[in-house]
Amino acid sequence: MSEIQEVTETEQEIVATNSQTAPLTAGDRCDSCGAQAYVRATLVFGELLFCLHHATLNKEALAANTVHWHDESDKLLAR
């Protein structure tokens, strides 16, 4: 029998905070088109990854449900 482990609210907050601020990698793909993701939208009901194009298109529509908007689009200009 497997034992179900209870996760405290504090542990859930730590996991949520870490996922909100973890750097995006080349393996992170836009949920709309599959291009490299440069924006992570943490919403009250989950998380979405976007390329800059789709982040710009969806930001206003998602604003009411957005907990954290993690934008690394400055990487596009770093070269």
N, C-alpha and C positions, 0 to 999 in steps of 0.2 A: 504494500500500500504506500502511495506517495503522500507525503505530508504537505499540506498547504501552508505556506508561510504568509503571515500577515505583514503587510507593508504599512508602516506608519505614515501619517500625513507629512511629517518632516522628510522622510525618505523619498516620498513622491515629489516633494518640492525640490529636493536636491537633484533628482533625476531630470525634472523639468527644466531647472536652471541650467544644468550641464548641457542638455540638448539645445537649449536656446542660444548658448554662447559658443558651442563647439564650432571650430572653423569648418567651412564647407570645403570639400575636396573635389578633384576632377571626376570622381565617381558619383558625386551627387548630381542627379539629373532633374530637369524641369518636369513637373508633373503634367504640364500642358503639352509640351512638344518634344521632350527628351534631350534638349540641349543642356550644356553644363549649367548647373544652378548657381546663382550668385546671391539669391535671397531666400531666407527661410522665414515663413510666416507661421508663427505658433498661434494657433487659434484656440478658442475655448473647447472645441471638439476634436482637435488634432493638429496636424502639422502639414504644411504644403511647401514644396520647393519650387522656385521659379527662376527662369532665366530673367535677365533684366527687362526684356520686352514684355513678357507676361506678368512680371511683378508690377510694372508700370500700368498695364491694362487692368489688373485686378485689385490694386492697393485700395482704392476708394471703396469699391464694393465690399471688400473684406474688413474694412476699418471697424465696424461695429462689433465684430467677433474676434478681433486681433488682440492677443495678449502681449506678443512681442514681435517686432519686425527686425530681423537680423539681415543687414544689407552689406554685402562684400563686393559691390559693383565697382568699388575703387580699384580692385584688382585688374579690371579691364583697361585702366589707364596707366597701370604701373610699368608698362613696357616702354 
